[in-house]
Amino acid sequence: MATGRGRALRQYGRGAAPASPGAAEVGPPRRFTPAVAAASAGPRNRSRSFAARPGACSETVNAGIKSLYLTPSIKPKPNLCIESLPSEMLIKIFSYLDAVSLLSVGCVNKHFYHLANDNGIWLKIYSICFQPKRTIWKMKSEETETVSLGCAALHDRKPGYWKKEYIFKQIAAVKMRVMRLVKPVDPYTGLPCKNKEAMKPRRRSLIAEYHLANVTESSVALGADKLVQLFSLKPGLLVGLWKEKNEIAFVMASLHYHQLLERSTLGSATVQYALPPNKPVLDDVDPEYGLHDYSLHLDMHGGSCTYLCGTFKSLFCRKGDIANGYLRLTVVSLKDNKKHLPLTGTLGLSWETDVFKGNVKDCYVMDVTLLDENGKPFWCFSAPVYIELSSEASSLYDYLGRTYTTDYADSEGKVCVELVWLEETKEYFIVNLVLYISTKKVNNWYGTNY
C-alpha cells in the first residue's frame, strides 16, 4: 500500500500532477533514480506546491530526467605524459639516444636537462666513440651495462662530467681533421690546397657587414646589361639591381681563400673573428729588407670562365721607387713586350636568378695573392672590377687598338692594369701591370721604417 507521499512521487515522476488524491495515473510508469527521489522528498508543503503549479514543475523535472538518462557519465582521465614517468625510467629511455638527440632532449626543460646529464649515459657514448684502452662496457642479454671501475668513472664525477669530456674531445678531433686538410699548401698561392673540403662541415660565423640603404650612392657602379646594373661593395660583394624598379635582383660574394676558414668558423653569428697581428722580425743585415722577393699569384675570372691564371716571382722595389707612401712592384712592363699577356675569351661577369640570367660585359673578378720572401701571404683580396676606356693617349707603337684600364684600391695597396684591345684577334692583351703596396703595411709587417 502506497502512502500519500509515494503517490505524489509516482505522479511527480510521470510529469503530471493529480487534480485530486484519487485521480487515475496517466502514461506508463517510469524508472526513478535516487537523485529524483531526493529532489522530491521533503515536507508536505513541497508536494502541495507541485500540485499548485503543475506546468512549470513538470517541464523542469522532465528536462532533468532527460539529462540524467541521455548524458553519459564522464570520468576524468588521469593526466599521463612522459614527464610524469619516474626518473629511473626516463634515464633508461634516454640511454638509447645518440649524442645529438640527447643534447636536444636536454633543452626541453630543467628536469630533462639534469637527467640528460647522467654520467652513465655519457660514459657509454664516450666509450663507444673514442674506444678507450680499458674495457668499460660489456654486452649482456643484448643490453649494454656498466662495468664497475671502482665507482671512480661515475660516482666520483659531477653530473655532466662525461658529457663535457665527450664534447671537448669531439672538438679536438674536428680540429685535428681540419689541420690535416689545411696543412698541404699550394707552392704557387701559399694557400691550403683543400680549403673547400675543410670548410664544408663547419659552422658559420660573421665575415663582413654591408649597408645596403644607399647602394647607388655609396658604392661603385661596375657595369650593366639590359636587365640589371652592378654595384660593388667592399669587401668583395656584388649587388645587382633591376633597372626598372631599382630593386635587388641578386647578391654575389667574392671571398679570398686566405684565412677564410678561420674567419668563417672562429667568430660568432654577430662578432667577426679578429686576425692575430703579425709579429715582425727585424733584419739589420739586409739594407733593403722587405723590398724584394715578393711573389704574385693572379686570377682573372668571370664565374665559370677563367681569363688569366698566372704566378709572377722575384718582384722587388728599390728605395728610389718608393713614392707617395707606396712601394712600386712592376709585374708586366710596357717596355718588355715579351711578357705581355693575352686574356682568354671575352671578358664578362655571368649572373643568374631563378628566372633570368645574363652577362655583363667588361666586368670580371680579380683574385690577388701577394706572398712575402718567406712564402707567407702578405696582401690578399678578391673583388669584382671593371674595364673602362682610357682617357689618356696611348704611347704603344707595337699595338693598333684601343687602350683600357682596370684599377683596384684598398687601405693596403693598389693594382693598376693597362690592356689593349686587338680588333683582329678579338682579345685583350695586358701590357702593363703594377702593384703599389702601402709603406705602412710594409713597416708593420717587417718592422722597418721606409
ZAKE-674987 format. One record per residue (C-alpha): residue in three letters; x negated, y negated, z. Coordinates in steps of 0.1 Angstrom, whole numbers, padded with zeros to 4 digits, always signed. Layout:
AlaXYZ/...
***
This chain:
Met+0000+0000+0000/Ala-0015-0033-0011/Thr-0015-0063+0011/Gly-0004-0098+0001/Arg-0040-0107-0005/Gly-0045-0076-0026/Arg-0016-0086-0048/Ala-0029-0121-0051/Leu-0063-0108-0061/Arg-0049-0085-0088/Gln-0029-0113-0103/Tyr-0059-0136-0100/Gly-0079-0111-0119/Arg-0054-0109-0147/Gly-0055-0147-0151/Ala-0017-0152-0142/Ala-0001-0164-0110/Pro+0033-0149-0099/Ala+0064-0170-0096/Ser+0075-0150-0065/Pro+0059-0122-0044/Gly+0079-0096-0062/Ala+0071-0107-0098/Ala+0061-0080-0122/Glu+0024-0076-0134/Val+0017-0086-0170/Gly-0011-0070-0191/Pro-0035-0041-0184/Pro-0053-0040-0152/Arg-0089-0054-0153/Arg-0120-0045-0135/Phe-0132-0067-0107/Thr-0167-0075-0097/Pro-0180-0085-0063/Ala-0186-0120-0075/Val-0149-0124-0085/Ala-0137-0108-0053/Ala-0159-0131-0032/Ala-0146-0161-0051/Ser-0110-0151-0044/Ala-0115-0142-0008/Gly-0107-0168+0018/Pro-0078-0183+0037/Arg-0042-0181+0026/Asn-0041-0218+0016/Arg-0066-0209-0012/Ser-0042-0183-0026/Arg-0014-0208-0024/Ser-0035-0233-0043/Phe-0040-0208-0071/Ala-0002-0203-0074/Ala+0004-0241-0073/Arg-0019-0247-0104/Pro-0017-0216-0125/Gly-0030-0231-0158/Ala-0062-0247-0145/Cys-0073-0218-0124/Ser-0066-0191-0150/Glu-0088-0209-0176/Thr-0117-0213-0152/Val-0116-0178-0139/Asn-0113-0163-0174/Ala-0144-0182-0185/Gly-0163-0170-0155/Ile-0153-0134-0161/Lys-0162-0136-0198/Ser-0196-0149-0189/Leu-0201-0121-0165/Tyr-0192-0094-0190/Leu-0207-0109-0222/Thr-0240-0124-0209/Pro-0267-0098-0203/Ser-0287-0099-0172/Ile-0322-0114-0179/Lys-0350-0102-0157/Pro-0381-0124-0156/Lys-0411-0107-0173/Pro-0444-0107-0155/Asn-0470-0132-0168/Leu-0496-0109-0183/Cys-0527-0123-0201/Ile-0563-0114-0204/Glu-0573-0139-0177/Ser-0553-0121-0151/Leu-0573-0089-0155/Pro-0598-0080-0128/Ser-0634-0094-0133/Glu-0648-0059-0134/Met-0625-0050-0163/Leu-0633-0083-0182/Ile-0671-0077-0178/Lys-0666-0042-0192/Ile-0648-0058-0222/Phe-0674-0084-0227/Ser-0701-0057-0227/Tyr-0690-0046-0262/Leu-0695-0081-0277/Asp-0726-0092-0296/Ala-0746-0123-0286/Val-0728-0148-0308/Ser-0693-0136-0297/Leu-0704-0136-0260/Leu-0716-0172-0263/Ser-0682-0181-0279/Val-0663-0164-0251/Gly-0682-0184-0225/Cys-0668-0216-0240/Val-0632-0206-0232/Asn-0631-0216-0195/Lys-0652-0217-0164/His-0642-0182-0153/Phe-0652-0167-0186/Tyr-0684-0187-0186/His-0695-0172-0153/Leu-0685-0137-0164/Ala-0702-0140-0198/Asn-0735-0149-0179/Asp-0736-0114-0165/Asn-0772-0103-0163/Gly-0763-0066-0171/Ile-0747-0075-0204/Trp-0775-0098-0215/Leu-0802-0074-0204/Lys-0786-0048-0227/Ile-0786-0073-0256/Tyr-0821-0084-0249/Ser-0834-0049-0247/Ile-0818-0038-0280/Cys-0830-0068-0299/Phe-0866-0070-0287/Gln-0873-0034-0278/Pro-0893-0037-0246/Lys-0921-0012-0238/Arg-0904+0001-0207/Thr-0871+0021-0211/Ile-0843+0001-0196/Trp-0813+0018-0211/Lys-0803+0054-0219/Met-0774+0069-0237/Lys-0749+0089-0216/Ser-0714+0101-0226/Glu-0716+0078-0257/Glu-0720+0047-0235/Thr-0750+0026-0227/Glu-0756+0024-0190/Thr-0782+0006-0169/Val-0812+0025-0156/Ser-0823+0011-0123/Leu-0857-0007-0123/Gly-0859-0012-0086/Cys-0830-0037-0090/Ala-0855-0063-0100/Ala-0843-0068-0135/Leu-0807-0075-0124/His-0801-0083-0088/Asp-0832-0104-0081/Arg-0823-0127-0110/Lys-0799-0156-0110/Pro-0768-0153-0132/Gly-0776-0162-0168/Tyr-0813-0154-0165/Trp-0814-0128-0192/Lys-0791-0150-0214/Lys-0817-0178-0213/Glu-0846-0153-0219/Tyr-0828-0140-0249/Ile-0821-0175-0264/Phe-0857-0186-0257/Lys-0872-0155-0273/Gln-0849-0159-0303/Ile-0860-0195-0308/Ala-0897-0184-0306/Ala-0891-0156-0331/Val-0875-0181-0355/Lys-0904-0205-0352/Met-0928-0177-0359/Arg-0909-0167-0391/Val-0909-0203-0402/Met-0946-0208-0396/Arg-0953-0177-0417/Leu-0932-0192-0445/Val-0948-0226-0445/Lys-0984-0215-0439/Pro-0993-0209-0476/Val-1000-0243-0491/Asp-1000-0252-0528/Pro-1035-0264-0536/Tyr-1022-0290-0561/Thr-0995-0306-0539/Gly-1007-0299-0504/Leu-0972-0288-0495/Pro-0958-0255-0483/Cys-0951-0231-0512/Lys-0920-0217-0496/Asn-0903-0248-0483/Lys-0869-0238-0497/Glu-0869-0204-0481/Ala-0880-0219-0447/Met-0851-0244-0447/Lys-0822-0222-0458/Pro-0811-0207-0424/Arg-0819-0237-0402/Arg-0796-0261-0386/Arg-0793-0297-0400/Ser-0803-0330-0384/Leu-0801-0366-0394/Ile-0827-0376-0420/Ala-0816-0411-0431/Glu-0788-0436-0427/Tyr-0773-0457-0455/His-0749-0486-0455/Leu-0725-0485-0485/Ala-0704-0516-0477/Asn-0720-0538-0504/Val-0737-0513-0527/Thr-0737-0536-0558/Glu-0753-0564-0539/Ser-0778-0547-0516/Ser-0791-0521-0539/Val-0809-0519-0573/Ala-0790-0511-0604/Leu-0807-0484-0624/Gly-0785-0480-0654/Ala-0751-0470-0667/Asp-0733-0449-0693/Lys-0697-0451-0705/Leu-0682-0439-0672/Val-0705-0448-0643/Gln-0731-0473-0631/Leu-0760-0461-0610/Phe-0774-0478-0579/Ser-0805-0468-0558/Leu-0807-0469-0520/Lys-0839-0462-0502/Pro-0850-0436-0493/Gly-0840-0415-0523/Leu-0803-0420-0525/Leu-0785-0424-0559/Val-0749-0437-0559/Gly-0727-0435-0590/Leu-0698-0460-0592/Trp-0669-0457-0616/Lys-0669-0487-0639/Glu-0632-0493-0639/Lys-0623-0491-0602/Asn-0658-0497-0587/Glu-0653-0466-0565/Ile-0678-0440-0556/Ala-0680-0412-0583/Phe-0708-0392-0568/Val-0738-0394-0545/Met-0772-0377-0552/Ala-0800-0374-0527/Ser-0837-0370-0538/Leu-0858-0360-0508/His-0895-0353-0508/Tyr-0907-0319-0495/His-0934-0334-0472/Gln-0923-0326-0436/Leu-0887-0322-0448/Leu-0884-0290-0427/Glu-0893-0309-0395/Arg-0871-0339-0403/Ser-0841-0317-0411/Thr-0844-0294-0381/Leu-0862-0311-0352/Gly-0839-0340-0349/Ser-0802-0341-0339/Ala-0770-0350-0357/Thr-0773-0386-0345/Val-0811-0392-0339/Gln-0838-0389-0366/Tyr-0869-0369-0359/Ala-0899-0392-0353/Leu-0930-0380-0371/Pro-0961-0378-0349/Pro-0986-0406-0356/Asn-1018-0398-0374/Lys-1049-0398-0353/Pro-1077-0415-0373/Val-1112-0401-0373/Leu-1137-0429-0380/Asp-1167-0421-0402/Asp-1196-0445-0397/Val-1219-0427-0422/Asp-1198-0434-0453/Pro-1196-0471-0461/Glu-1166-0465-0484/Tyr-1147-0442-0461/Gly-1111-0440-0471/Leu-1117-0454-0506/His-1124-0422-0526/Asp-1114-0385-0532/Tyr-1077-0391-0535/Ser-1056-0366-0554/Leu-1022-0374-0570/His-0995-0349-0579/Leu-0968-0365-0601/Asp-0935-0351-0612/Met-0910-0368-0635/His-0877-0351-0639/Gly-0840-0357-0646/Gly-0824-0330-0626/Ser-0828-0298-0646/Cys-0853-0313-0672/Thr-0889-0319-0663/Tyr-0906-0346-0684/Leu-0941-0346-0667/Cys-0958-0325-0641/Gly-0995-0332-0636/Thr-1022-0334-0610/Phe-1050-0360-0610/Lys-1080-0357-0588/Ser-1111-0377-0577/Leu-1092-0411-0576/Phe-1112-0439-0560/Cys-1112-0476-0553/Arg-1143-0498-0550/Lys-1143-0525-0524/Gly-1143-0551-0551/Asp-1110-0538-0564/Ile-1092-0545-0530/Ala-1070-0575-0535/Asn-1038-0589-0521/Gly-1036-0563-0494/Tyr-1037-0533-0517/Leu-1062-0507-0529/Arg-1061-0501-0566/Leu-1063-0464-0578/Thr-1063-0461-0616/Val-1048-0428-0628/Val-1043-0435-0665/Ser-1061-0464-0681/Leu-1052-0484-0712/Lys-1088-0482-0724/Asp-1091-0444-0723/Asn-1066-0432-0749/Lys-1078-0396-0745/Lys-1059-0395-0711/His-1027-0409-0724/Leu-0998-0385-0716/Pro-0967-0377-0736/Leu-0933-0372-0719/Thr-0915-0341-0730/Gly-0879-0347-0741/Thr-0856-0377-0740/Leu-0856-0394-0706/Gly-0822-0393-0689/Leu-0806-0386-0655/Ser-0779-0360-0656/Trp-0749-0362-0633/Glu-0718-0341-0629/Thr-0685-0341-0609/Asp-0656-0317-0607/Val-0640-0332-0639/Phe-0667-0353-0657/Lys-0703-0351-0665/Gly-0728-0374-0682/Asn-0763-0385-0688/Val-0777-0420-0680/Lys-0805-0427-0705/Asp-0839-0442-0695/Cys-0835-0430-0658/Tyr-0854-0402-0641/Val-0866-0391-0607/Met-0903-0397-0597/Asp-0919-0375-0571/Val-0953-0387-0559/Thr-0976-0368-0535/Leu-1010-0385-0528/Leu-1035-0365-0508/Asp-1065-0378-0489/Glu-1100-0364-0492/Asn-1091-0335-0468/Gly-1061-0325-0489/Lys-1037-0338-0463/Pro-1005-0356-0476/Phe-1012-0393-0474/Trp-0983-0410-0492/Cys-0952-0392-0504/Phe-0919-0402-0518/Ser-0891-0391-0542/Ala-0870-0418-0558/Pro-0848-0424-0588/Val-0864-0450-0611/Tyr-0856-0466-0645/Ile-0874-0477-0676/Glu-0870-0513-0689/Leu-0883-0530-0719/Ser-0915-0550-0711/Ser-0912-0588-0714/Glu-0950-0592-0720/Ala-0966-0589-0754/Ser-0983-0556-0760/Ser-1021-0555-0762/Leu-1021-0520-0775/Tyr-1035-0516-0810/Asp-1035-0478-0812/Tyr-0997-0475-0810/Leu-0970-0491-0830/Gly-0939-0492-0808/Arg-0922-0510-0780/Thr-0937-0511-0746/Tyr-0917-0502-0715/Thr-0924-0502-0678/Thr-0914-0483-0647/Asp-0921-0496-0612/Tyr-0916-0484-0577/Ala-0925-0501-0544/Asp-0921-0495-0506/Ser-0938-0505-0474/Glu-0968-0482-0481/Gly-0976-0488-0517/Lys-0965-0494-0553/Val-0965-0474-0586/Cys-0968-0492-0619/Val-0963-0472-0651/Glu-0966-0485-0687/Leu-0951-0465-0716/Val-0949-0468-0753/Trp-0920-0455-0774/Leu-0931-0439-0806/Glu-0902-0440-0831/Glu-0917-0415-0855/Thr-0920-0387-0829/Lys-0892-0398-0807/Glu-0912-0397-0775/Tyr-0927-0418-0747/Phe-0964-0420-0740/Ile-0978-0430-0706/Val-1007-0454-0715/Asn-1012-0470-0681/Leu-1006-0456-0645/Val-1019-0474-0614/Leu-1012-0468-0577/Tyr-1015-0497-0552/Ile-1020-0485-0516/Ser-1014-0508-0487/Thr-1047-0516-0468/Lys-1026-0515-0436/Lys-1017-0479-0444/Val-1054-0470-0452/Asn-1067-0487-0420/Asn-1041-0469-0398/Trp-1049-0436-0414/Tyr-1087-0438-0414/Gly-1094-0462-0386/Thr-1111-0486-0409/Asn-1109-0524-0413/Tyr-1105-0532-0450/
***
